[in-house]
Amino acid sequence: MIKLLARFFRGVHLIFGVSAPPGDQNERTFVVIWLGIAAFLVAFGVALTYFLPYLYFKR
């Protein structure tokens, strides 16, 4: 699973034009960092959709 996710996230790096770490580096750390970034973005999106009505539509 780590190999599959590492290949996917390396592809994401190519799409955004960011250089990925070399292939001989520990892939587990690379995948865990990307999963942390994804979890943060999901949590931020959920928090934003929850609090946005309270910020803009308060009367």
C-alpha positions, 0 to 999 in steps of 0.5 A, spaced: 500 500 500 505 504 501 508 503 494 502 504 491 501 511 495 508 513 494 507 512 486 500 516 486 503 522 490 510 522 486 505 523 480 501 529 484 508 532 485 509 531 477 503 535 476 504 540 480 511 541 478 514 540 484 521 536 485 519 529 489 524 526 493 529 521 490 526 514 489 531 511 494 529 515 500 524 512 505 517 512 502 513 511 508 515 518 511 513 521 504 506 518 504 505 520 511 507 527 510 502 527 504 496 523 508 497 529 513 497 534 508 490 531 505 487 530 512 489 537 514 485 540 508 479 535 509 479 538 516 479 545 514 474 544 509 469 541 514 471 546 519 470 552 513 463 549 511 461 548 518 463 555 521 461 559 514 454 560 515 455 563 522 460 568 520 456 571 514 449 570 515 449 572 523 444 578 524 
